[in-house]
Amino acid sequence: MTRIEGQVVLITGASSGIGKALAEDLRSVGAKVYGTSRKAADSEPGMLQLDVRSEESVVKAVKRVMDKEGRIDVLINNAGYCLAGAVEDVSHAEAYEQLDTNFFGVLRMFRAVLPIMRAQRSGLVLNISSVAGRVTLPYQSMYSASKYALEAVTEALRLEAKAFGIRVSMIEPGDTKTKCTANRLTAAATAGSVYEKRTLKAVETMARSEQGAAEPRAILRIARRILASKNPPVRVAVGFEYKLVVLMFRLLPAKLVGFVLDKIY
């Protein structure tokens, strides 16, 4: 086991929800945490301004951490948002914005931080994925696509970075009570679309599930275990019910999975 105390941790998307909870929890056990947000002021204690959609912003924030600490031990990629809408209704621009934040933003962080960790011959990259990166939900296809892409890259990076002493892992939360529900965007073309009624019903179902779910405490426990592990797992689904969902959907025939999801959403 490795010590969490004293580790320099950089977290994207730390102004609310899972990212904020992770920052507060890791500070409580002695980590030096730098939370980031695209709306944060650099003068805000423990926070840096960082927009994962901007290469310049990413480089600037990473440099600020390095100027102060001289190292980055842990990178937690958490920044992201949810976009709802039928595949046909999502515009190219909306799809790009979704992936630019949830996926390409992570790649920008990799390019800025991995050279530092390689030089150190140590480090941990922890990506916050989602059960939706294993099970695609209707009317949330672009969010699922961004998380499926993140899952694939995480698996590849784990193998590529191992030789340099860099550990790579990901956490797959299911429904979690955060501001993601209130901040969910819906494709502009939904209004008046032939899919409008079904889309809104699916969004309402998602919102009820999320707001009735637990807060991020289970995620915090898993994150601590991963930070302290010399050989963390590739992925950890959060909660027994979501581990079971992922397993069942892997084993069941695709047509039956589709039938179940159609009934729910």
N, C-alpha and C positions, 0 to 999 in steps of 0.2 A: 504494500500500500504506500502511496505517496502522500505527503502533507499538503493540505489545502491552504493552511495558514501561510501567508507571505506570497502566494502565487499572484502574478499579475494577470488579471482577467479582463478581456475586452468583450463587451456584449452589445450587439446591435439591437435596435428596437426595444430600448430599456425604459421608455417613458411611462409604460403602463403594462398591465397584463402579466404574461409569463415572464417577459424580459425584466420588468421592474421587480417582480417577486424573486427572480434569480439573483439580481443584483443585491437586493437587501439581504437575502439569505446568505449569500457567499461572503458579504461584508461581515455578517454576524459571526462567522467562523474564522475571521482573520485574513481573508483574501483582499488584495488591493484591486478593487473593482472600478473599471471605467465603463459606465453605461453610456450609450449613445442614442441620439434621436435626431431626426432631420430638423425638428423644431427647437431643439435645446440651445440654450445660450452657453457658450464656453465658460462663462463665469459661474454657472450653476454648479454647486458642489457635487462632485462625483459624476458629472455628466459632460459629454462633449457633443458638439454639433457634428453630425455625420449623416449624409444622405447616400444610401447605398446605390442609388441610381447615378451618382456622379463620381467618376474616377478621381477627379481633383479633390472632392470632399473626403473620399476614403483615404487617399494618400496623406492629406493634411492631418486628419484625425489620428492615423497610425503614427505619424511623425511626432505628434504631440505626446503620445504615450511613450514612445521610445526616447524622446528628449528628456522626459522626467524619470523614467524607470530603467531604460537601457535594455529592456527585454519584454517579451509578451509570452506568458506561459500557456494561456488558454484563450482561444477565440470561440465565442458562442454566437453562432449565426441565428438570430431570432427574428429579425425585421421581416415583416410581411403583412399582407392583408387578404381579405376574402372577397372574391368577385362572384356574384351569382348571375345566372342567366342561361337560357338555352344556347346550345352551340351556334345555331343559326342566327341568334340575336346579338351575339357578342361581336363587336366590330374588331377589325384588325388592330386598331389603336388601343382598344380596351384590353385585348389579349396580350399585346406587347407590354403594356404598362404592368399587367399582372405578373408576367414572367420577368420583366425588368427588375422589379422589386424582389420577388420571392426566389428567383433563380439566378439571373445575371448579377444581381446585387451580391449574392453569395460568392460568385466567381470573382468579382472585384475584390472582395475581402480576402479570398484565397491568394490572389496575386500580390496583394500588399503585405500579407502576414506570413505566408509560407516561407519566403526567403529568409525572414528573421528567424523562424523556428529551425530551418535547415542549418543556419549558421550556429545556432545554439546547440544543435543536435538533440533538441527536445521540444516538446510542446503537445498540446491537445487541441484538436478541432472538434467542437461539439455542435452539430447542426440540429435545429429544432424542426423536425419534419412533421408528419401527421399521419394518422391512420388513413386519411384520404389520399395518401401517397401509396397506399397498398390496395385500397378499395375505392373505386371511382364512384362518386355520387352524381346522380342526375341534377342538372341545373347548377352544378358547381364544377363543371368540366375543366375550366381554365385554372382554378385553384388546384384541383387534383393533378392537372398536367404539370404545374410548377413543382408540386411535391414529388410526383413520380420522377421528374428530371433530377431533383435534388437527391432522391434515393439512389439513382443510378450513379451520379457523380460521387456521392459519398462512398459507395462501394469501391469504385475505381481508385479514388484518392487514398483510401485506407491501405490498399496494396502498394501504391506508388510511393507513399510517404513513409512507410514502415522502415525502409532502409536508412532514413535520416533521423530516426528516433522520434518521429511524430505519430502520436496516436490519433485515431479518427473514429468518431462514433456519432450516433444520432438517437434522438428521443422522438417517439411517435405518440403525441397526445391524441386522445379522442376528444369528445365534447368536454370543454372546460369553461367555467364561468369567468369570462373576461369581457373587455370592451370590444372585442372582435365582433360580437353580435351587433352592437349598436353601430359599429363602423363599417359593417359589410356594405359593399357597393352592389348595385344591380345594373346590368347592362341597360343603356339608355333606350335601346330599341324594344325593351320589354313592354313598355306602355303601348297598348293597342295591338300587340303581337298575338298571333294565334296561340303562342305558348304562355301568354301572360297569366292566365288563371292557374295553370300548373306550376309555373315558376314561383308565384307568390305563395301558393300552398306549400311548396317545398321549402321556401325561405322561412315561413312561419313554423314549420316542423323543426327545421334546424335551430331556430331561435329558442323554441321551447326546450329542446334537448340541451342546448348550451346553457341556458339560464337556470335549468334545473340540475345542472351537473355540479361537480365539486370544484372548488377553487384550486389553484396550482400546487397545493402542498405535496401531492404525490410526485409531481414533476421535480420538485425541489429535492426530495429524497433521492430520486434516481440520479439527478445531476451531481449531487455530492458523491454518490458511489462511483460514478464514472470519473469524476475529477481525481478521486483517490485511488483509482485502479491503474495498475501498470499495463493491463491488457483488457481494456473495456470491450464489451460486446459490440458487434456491428450496429445493432439497433435494439431499442427497448420500447415496446408498446406500453403505454401507461394504463394500468388497471386490468384486473383479471378479465372483466367483460370484454375489453377491447382486444386483449390477447386471444380470447376465444373467438371473437368476430373475425379477426384476421385468419386464424387457423381454419375456421369453418368455411370462409369464403375461398380459401385456397383449395380446400378439399371438395367443395360442392361443385357440381356441373355449372358452367357459365350461364346456361339458360335458367337454372334454378336461382342463382344469385340475382340475375336480372329480374326475375319474377318477384323476389323478396323486396328488392329495392324499389320496384315499381309500386308495390303495395304500400310501402312506407312513405314514399315521396310523391 
